[in-house]
Amino acid sequence: MLKKISQIAFAIMMVLMLVSCKNTKQKLQEYVVTYNKNIAPSFRAENVTLTTARGYINDNKIELRFETGLDQNEGNKLASSISFVKLIRSMIEKDQIPRQLIEEGVQFDVYFLANDNTVLDKEVLTGESLKYILK
């Protein structure tokens, strides 16, 4: 009787473990929903007026967009190239951009946009580029 109960308990635990394991695509979807629902509404950074995330499951990619009130000009491009990397580094350290997803092969295309939605700066986060950004 005790042996039978142990076998049933073991089988139930195995099923629960399999169900609770998420694959990378599920984590990608979950991150995008969580980012847009919890992180984006309360996100604060200098010059950032809005931030959103989009997931591309088949491409294993997430796009983060940071819209600003800055004009598209060389001075703002130069300044944003410095401050944008600091912002990304800070977000990784706070786990707002999860290092685990990047290490699992998810690519983050991160855009810093001017007030006319043109690109001031763009960073592509991969396992390889992560080393340089976190220096």
C-alpha positions in Angstrom: 0.0 0.0 0.0 2.8 2.4 1.0 4.7 1.5 -2.2 1.6 2.3 -4.3 1.1 5.7 -2.6 4.8 6.5 -3.2 4.6 5.6 -6.9 1.5 7.8 -7.3 3.1 10.7 -5.5 6.2 10.4 -7.6 4.1 10.4 -10.8 2.2 13.5 -9.7 5.4 15.3 -8.9 6.9 14.5 -12.3 3.9 15.8 -14.1 4.0 19.0 -12.0 7.6 19.5 -12.8 7.1 19.0 -16.5 4.1 21.4 -16.5 6.0 24.1 -14.6 9.0 24.1 -16.9 8.7 26.9 -19.5 10.5 26.9 -22.8 12.2 30.0 -24.1 9.2 31.0 -26.4 6.9 31.0 -23.4 9.3 33.0 -21.3 9.6 35.5 -24.2 5.8 35.9 -24.4 5.5 36.2 -20.6 8.3 38.9 -20.5 6.6 41.0 -23.2 3.2 40.9 -21.4 4.9 41.7 -18.0 7.0 44.5 -19.4 4.0 46.3 -21.0 1.7 45.7 -18.0 4.1 46.3 -15.1 7.4 47.9 -16.1 6.4 50.3 -18.9 3.6 52.3 -17.1 5.9 53.2 -14.2 9.2 53.4 -16.1 11.2 56.6 -15.5 14.3 57.7 -17.3 15.7 61.0 -18.5 14.0 62.2 -21.7 11.9 58.9 -22.1 8.2 59.6 -22.6 7.1 56.1 -23.4 8.4 52.6 -23.6 6.9 49.4 -25.1 8.0 45.8 -25.8 7.1 43.6 -28.8 7.8 40.0 -29.1 8.6 38.1 -32.3 8.3 34.4 -31.3 9.3 32.9 -34.6 12.4 35.1 -34.7 13.2 34.6 -31.0 13.5 38.3 -30.7 12.1 41.1 -28.4 12.0 44.7 -29.5 12.1 47.4 -26.8 11.3 51.0 -27.9 12.1 54.1 -25.9 10.3 57.1 -27.3 11.8 60.5 -26.2 11.0 64.2 -26.6 14.4 64.8 -28.2 14.9 66.3 -31.6 16.8 64.3 -34.3 20.2 66.0 -34.5 23.8 65.1 -34.1 24.1 66.5 -30.6 21.3 64.4 -29.4 22.6 61.3 -31.2 26.0 61.7 -29.6 24.5 62.3 -26.1 22.0 59.4 -26.4 24.7 57.0 -27.5 26.3 57.4 -24.1 23.2 57.6 -21.9 21.4 54.8 -23.7 24.1 52.2 -22.9 23.9 53.3 -19.3 20.1 52.9 -19.3 20.4 49.4 -20.8 23.1 48.4 -18.3 20.9 49.7 -15.4 17.9 47.8 -16.8 19.9 44.5 -17.0 21.2 45.0 -13.4 17.6 45.5 -12.2 16.4 42.5 -14.2 14.1 44.7 -16.3 15.9 43.1 -19.2 16.5 39.6 -18.1 20.0 38.3 -18.7 18.7 34.7 -18.6 16.6 35.3 -21.8 19.6 36.7 -23.6 21.7 33.8 -22.5 19.0 31.4 -23.8 19.3 33.0 -27.3 16.7 35.7 -27.3 17.9 38.8 -29.1 16.8 42.2 -27.8 16.6 45.0 -30.4 16.5 48.1 -28.3 15.7 51.5 -29.9 16.1 55.0 -28.5 13.8 57.1 -30.7 13.6 60.9 -31.3 10.3 62.8 -31.0 9.6 62.1 -34.7 10.1 58.3 -34.2 13.4 58.2 -36.0 16.2 56.2 -34.4 18.7 58.1 -32.3 20.5 55.0 -31.2 20.0 51.2 -31.5 21.6 48.4 -29.5 21.3 44.7 -30.3 21.6 42.6 -27.2 22.9 39.0 -27.7 25.0 36.7 -25.5 28.1 38.1 -27.2 27.2 41.8 -27.0 26.2 41.5 -23.4 29.8 41.1 -22.4 30.6 44.6 -23.8 27.6 46.4 -22.5 28.1 45.2 -18.9 31.8 46.4 -18.9 
